């Protein structure tokens, strides 16, 4: 891309920095640099862990209920 002035270039670079800092990064456990900077990384990771635990528990309960409802149920969940 060609920029016609320093102002255009600065605006583009500033926008790229904003986008970069808002984007989750794999090296940061899929947390954005902004969230890491303000100290929210551990809270975000803990929240994700709890949501995953609850989801797995709900799936287990659902699959057990389906298995008990239908004796011929061939589900793959434990």
Phi and psi restraints in degrees (value plus and minus 20) as a CYANA .aco file:
   2 UNK   PHI    -127.9   -87.9
   2 UNK   PSI     111.9   151.9
   3 UNK   PHI    -128.0   -88.0
   3 UNK   PSI     116.4   156.4
   4 UNK   PHI    -109.4   -69.4
   4 UNK   PSI     -32.7     7.3
   5 UNK   PHI    -171.7  -131.7
   5 UNK   PSI     143.2   183.2
   6 UNK   PHI     -82.4   -42.4
   6 UNK   PSI     -55.7   -15.7
   7 UNK   PHI     -81.4   -41.4
   7 UNK   PSI     -63.1   -23.1
   8 UNK   PHI     -83.7   -43.7
   8 UNK   PSI     -64.3   -24.3
   9 UNK   PHI     -82.8   -42.8
   9 UNK   PSI     -66.0   -26.0
  10 UNK   PHI     -81.0   -41.0
  10 UNK   PSI     -62.2   -22.2
  11 UNK   PHI     -82.0   -42.0
  11 UNK   PSI     -62.6   -22.6
  12 UNK   PHI     -85.9   -45.9
  12 UNK   PSI     -62.9   -22.9
  13 UNK   PHI     -85.5   -45.5
  13 UNK   PSI     -64.1   -24.1
  14 UNK   PHI     -79.7   -39.7
  14 UNK   PSI     -62.0   -22.0
  15 UNK   PHI     -86.8   -46.8
  15 UNK   PSI     -58.9   -18.9
  16 UNK   PHI     -83.2   -43.2
  16 UNK   PSI     -59.0   -19.0
  17 UNK   PHI     -85.0   -45.0
  17 UNK   PSI     -63.5   -23.5
  18 UNK   PHI     -80.5   -40.5
  18 UNK   PSI     -67.4   -27.4
  19 UNK   PHI     -81.5   -41.5
  19 UNK   PSI     -66.5   -26.5
  20 UNK   PHI     -77.3   -37.3
  20 UNK   PSI     -66.4   -26.4
  21 UNK   PHI     -91.9   -51.9
  21 UNK   PSI     -39.9     0.1
  22 UNK   PHI    -111.0   -71.0
  22 UNK   PSI     -33.4     6.6
  23 UNK   PHI    -106.8   -66.8
  23 UNK   PSI     109.0   149.0
  24 UNK   PHI     -82.2   -42.2
  24 UNK   PSI     121.2   161.2
  25 UNK   PHI    -135.5   -95.5
  25 UNK   PSI     117.1   157.1
  26 UNK   PHI     -80.1   -40.1
  26 UNK   PSI     -59.6   -19.6
  27 UNK   PHI     -87.6   -47.6
  27 UNK   PSI     -35.8     4.2
  28 UNK   PHI    -126.4   -86.4
  28 UNK   PSI       5.2    45.2
  29 UNK   PHI      40.3    80.3
  29 UNK   PSI      19.5    59.5
  30 UNK   PHI      40.9    80.9
  30 UNK   PSI      17.7    57.7
  31 UNK   PHI    -136.5   -96.5
  31 UNK   PSI     124.6   164.6
  32 UNK   PHI     -96.4   -56.4
  32 UNK   PSI     132.8   172.8
  33 UNK   PHI     -76.7   -36.7
  33 UNK   PSI     -55.8   -15.8
  34 UNK   PHI     -79.5   -39.5
  34 UNK   PSI     -63.6   -23.6
  35 UNK   PHI     -87.2   -47.2
  35 UNK   PSI     -58.3   -18.3
  36 UNK   PHI     -83.6   -43.6
  36 UNK   PSI     -64.6   -24.6
  37 UNK   PHI     -79.0   -39.0
  37 UNK   PSI     -61.0   -21.0
  38 UNK   PHI    -106.0   -66.0
  38 UNK   PSI     -17.0    23.0
  39 UNK   PHI      64.1   104.1
  39 UNK   PSI       3.9    43.9
  40 UNK   PHI    -119.7   -79.7
  40 UNK   PSI     -20.2    19.8
  41 UNK   PHI     -76.7   -36.7
  41 UNK   PSI     -71.7   -31.7
  42 UNK   PHI     -82.9   -42.9
  42 UNK   PSI     -59.1   -19.1
  43 UNK   PHI     -85.1   -45.1
  43 UNK   PSI     -59.8   -19.8
  44 UNK   PHI     -85.1   -45.1
  44 UNK   PSI     -66.3   -26.3
  45 UNK   PHI     -84.1   -44.1
  45 UNK   PSI     -59.4   -19.4
  46 UNK   PHI     -85.0   -45.0
  46 UNK   PSI     -61.6   -21.6
  47 UNK   PHI     -81.6   -41.6
  47 UNK   PSI     -63.2   -23.2
  48 UNK   PHI     -82.6   -42.6
  48 UNK   PSI     -61.8   -21.8
  49 UNK   PHI     -81.6   -41.6
  49 UNK   PSI     -63.1   -23.1
  50 UNK   PHI     -86.7   -46.7
  50 UNK   PSI     -62.3   -22.3
  51 UNK   PHI     -81.3   -41.3
  51 UNK   PSI     -61.0   -21.0
  52 UNK   PHI     -83.6   -43.6
  52 UNK   PSI     -64.0   -24.0
  53 UNK   PHI     -79.8   -39.8
  53 UNK   PSI     -65.7   -25.7
  54 UNK   PHI     -84.5   -44.5
  54 UNK   PSI     -60.6   -20.6
  55 UNK   PHI     -82.6   -42.6
  55 UNK   PSI     -66.1   -26.1
  56 UNK   PHI     -83.4   -43.4
  56 UNK   PSI     -58.5   -18.5
  57 UNK   PHI     -84.9   -44.9
  57 UNK   PSI     -63.2   -23.2
  58 UNK   PHI     -83.8   -43.8
  58 UNK   PSI     -62.2   -22.2
  59 UNK   PHI     -81.1   -41.1
  59 UNK   PSI     -63.3   -23.3
  60 UNK   PHI     -80.9   -40.9
  60 UNK   PSI     -67.9   -27.9
  61 UNK   PHI     -81.7   -41.7
  61 UNK   PSI     -62.3   -22.3
  62 UNK   PHI     -81.8   -41.8
  62 UNK   PSI     -69.0   -29.0
  63 UNK   PHI     -84.4   -44.4
  63 UNK   PSI     -58.0   -18.0
  64 UNK   PHI     -85.1   -45.1
  64 UNK   PSI     -60.5   -20.5
  65 UNK   PHI     -84.3   -44.3
  65 UNK   PSI     -61.2   -21.2
  66 UNK   PHI     -86.7   -46.7
  66 UNK   PSI     -59.5   -19.5
  67 UNK   PHI     -85.2   -45.2
  67 UNK   PSI     -60.5   -20.5
  68 UNK   PHI     -91.4   -51.4
  68 UNK   PSI     -47.6    -7.6
  69 UNK   PHI     -93.2   -53.2
  69 UNK   PSI     -59.4   -19.4
  70 UNK   PHI    -146.3  -106.3
  70 UNK   PSI      84.7   124.7
  71 UNK   PHI     -82.0   -42.0
  71 UNK   PSI     -44.3    -4.3
  72 UNK   PHI    -108.6   -68.6
  72 UNK   PSI     -14.9    25.1
  73 UNK   PHI     -79.4   -39.4
  73 UNK   PSI     108.6   148.6
  74 UNK   PHI    -128.4   -88.4
  74 UNK   PSI      22.1    62.1
  75 UNK   PHI     -85.1   -45.1
  75 UNK   PSI     135.7   175.7
  76 UNK   PHI    -121.5   -81.5
  76 UNK   PSI     -25.7    14.3
  77 UNK   PHI     -99.4   -59.4
  77 UNK   PSI     131.7   171.7
